[in-house]
Amino acid sequence: MIPHLRHQIQNEISNFRSLISLSLTFSLLFPDRCSVKEAERQCVNPPEFIISVVLDKDEYMIGVTCQKHKQAVSEKVKILQNEGKIPKGKVNFSGLKAVGTDCIKADPEDLIQID
């Protein structure tokens, strides 16, 4: 792997871990739709899997996908790995389970923006 690319990925992962730590304090949020676009149209299906690449002791999250696009995403990730755009490693699909609740109520005036 190109050294500067590896350094950039490590920085992104560090930023991602910080974001996850912050998000876990409040709640962990994922996109509400699959990451795939077909013919310039975003897939409307909810995400069913977190897509990640496992490399040595590290794991890099690269997106979310639905069942319909799982195979296509797997093939695209392998192509991007061969081109050196994504770290080479085992492609992992971890299942997501949507959970909803109506027990938490919030007043829009109570919300704050974190930059």
TABEL-V463500 format. One record per backbone hydrogen bond with DSSP energy under -1.0 kcal/mol. NH is the residue of the N-H (numbers start at 1). CO is the residue of the C=O. If there is no record, write none. Layout:
[[NH | CO] [NH | CO]]
This chain:
[[6 | 2] [7 | 3] [8 | 4] [9 | 5] [10 | 6] [11 | 7] [12 | 8] [13 | 9] [14 | 10] [15 | 11] [16 | 12] [17 | 13] [18 | 14] [19 | 15] [20 | 16] [21 | 17] [22 | 18] [23 | 19] [24 | 20] [27 | 23] [34 | 45] [35 | 64] [38 | 41] [41 | 38] [43 | 36] [48 | 65] [49 | 65] [50 | 94] [51 | 63] [52 | 92] [53 | 60] [54 | 90] [55 | 58] [58 | 55] [60 | 53] [62 | 51] [63 | 51] [65 | 49] [73 | 69] [74 | 70] [75 | 71] [76 | 72] [77 | 73] [78 | 74] [79 | 75] [80 | 76] [81 | 77] [82 | 78] [83 | 79] [84 | 81] [85 | 80] [86 | 80] [90 | 54] [92 | 52] [94 | 50] [96 | 48] [110 | 107]]
